[in-house]
Amino acid sequence: MRPPAAHDRLAATLAREHGACQPRQYPRRVLTPEERLALREQSIRAINEGMACLGMGDPAALQDENGFFHFPCGSIQCTLGLIAVEERDLLLVYAPIMDLPSDRDLILPLYRLLLELNNRFELSIAKFGLHGDTVFLSAMRPLEGLDPAEVEDIVCWVSRLADEVDERLLSEFGGTSRQRGGPQRSG
């Protein structure tokens, strides 16, 4: 068994000296079905107004059968929609960046870079993630208090950050010659 790391020892010392600090629990009131529906309708109006501010014209034309909006923002294809997580509705904006590289030797360096990028202050509202074999950038927030300007800001934030990193990620980690999961070719 390895000895505890310095940060583990520091945390243990602080906990002993100041008592174990537990995050304060704020009870969140569960919305009634009527309140939840009203909040969703209000948020949809804010989304439509925010999309109009982005120059999207008729947002309904960008919407799929599940209520998600799909639209280009710069060189990035963004998706925006409402999702439910544990009886709470959230705004989700995401942008696919690239497929995972077929060269297995590139996976670990890519993951490391994505974790380092997630730790940057500028990404505090957004994060990199994986869905299947696709690397994406996303941001989520609860619907309470959502306004059109915030919808516009979140879309711009995600699309700008995705646009800044997609070419770098593709040039460093994309375009390999081997198929993922297939036999390795000798070079």
N, C-alpha and C positions, 0 to 999 in steps of 0.2 A: 504494500500500500504506500502510495506516495505521500509525503508530508503536505500539509495544506499550503496553498499558494499565499503570497503576501496579502493579497486582497481578501482571501478567506480569513486569515488571521486577524486582519484589521477589522473586518465585519464582526467577528466573534468578540473581539476586545470591546468594540463600541457597544455591542449588545449587552455584554456583562456590565459595563460601566453605566450605561444609560437605560438599561431595561430594554427588553425586546420591543422594538417599535413596530406596531402593526398599523397598516393603513386604515384610516378612518373609514368606516362603512357608512355611506349615505344611502338610505333606502330610496329606491327609485319607484315612484308610483306607477303601477301598471295601468295603462290607458284602457278605457272601456272600448269595445269594438267601434262605437260611434265616434269617440275621440280619435281613435287610431285612423279611421276612415277620413275624418275631417283633416287630420294632420297630413295624410297622404295627398289629399286633394289640394291642400294649400301648398305642399311641396311641389306637386306637379305644375301648379301655376308658376311657382318660383323658377322651376327648371325651364319651362317654356319661355319665360321672360329672359332668363339668363342665356338661353340658346339664341334667342332673337338678338340680344346684345352682342353675341359673338358673330352675328351676320349669317345665321343659319336659315333665315327665311322662315319657312313653315316647318317647325320641329316635327309635326305629325308625319311628314313625308319621310323622316329619318328613323321612324320608330318601327320596330319589328312586332310580331304577334305577342311577344312577352312583355312589351312595354319598354324595351331597351332602345336607346337612341344610338345609332352608329353613324359616325361622321368623320371626315378628314379634318385634321388640324395641323397645318403645315405638312410635313411629310409623314405624319403619324396618323394611323387610323384609331380613333378613340371610341369607346363605348361608355355610356352613362345610363344608369338605371337605379331603381329602388330594389333593395333586397331586405329580407327579414332574417334577423339573427336573434334567437332567444327572445321571442315576443317583442322585438324592437325593430323598427324600420330604419334603414340606413341608406344614404346616398353613396353609390359606388361609381367611381370613374376609373377606367383602366385603359391601358394601351399596350398591345402586344409589341414586343421589341424584336425577338428573334426566336428561332428554334434552337434547342440545345445542339452543340456541335456533335458531329458524328465521331470525331476523334476523341476517344476516352481520355487521352492525356490532357485535353483542354478543359475537361469538366471541373476538376478541382481548382485550377486557376480562375476559371469563370466564377465559380461559387465564392471564392475568396474575394474577388473584386466586387461582386454584388453585395456581399456582407459589408465590405469597406464602404461602398457607396451608400448603403442603408444607414451607416453610422454618421454620415456627413450631416451637418446641421441643416443644410439647405433641403434635405430630403425628409425633414421631420413630418411633413404632412403626407408624404408619399413613401412607398416602399416597393422594392423589387420582390418578386415572388415567382413561383413556378406553378403552372397548371399543365399537367401532362408533361410534354416536352417543350412547352413554350415559356420563355422568359417574358414577364410583363412588369409594368409599373402601375401601381394603383394607389388610390386614396379613398378613404371612407370617412363618413361622419354621420352622426345621428341627424334625423330630420328636424328635431326641435330647433326653432330659430333660423332655419334655412331661408336665405333671401336670394334674389336673382344675382346680385353682385358676387355673392359667395360662390354660387354655381359657376359663374363666369371665371372667377379666380381659380377655382379648383381645376376646371377644364384647362385653363391656360397653364397652370402650374404643372399638371401631369403631362400635357402635350409638349411643353417647352423642355422639361427635363428628359422626357423620352427622346425628343428630337436631338438633344445635346449628346446623349450617350449611344444612340442606336448605331451610328456609323462606326464609332470606336469599337463597340462590342462586336459588330459584324466583321470589321477588318481584323480584329485580334482573334476571334473565336468562331466565326462563321466560314462557310465555303470550304469545308474539308471534303476530301474525296471519298471517304468510307461511309457506308450506310450505318446508321445507329443500330446496334444490336446484331449486326451481321458479322460475317467472318472478317478478320483483320487482313488487309492486303499487305504484302511485304513490299518495301519500297526500295 
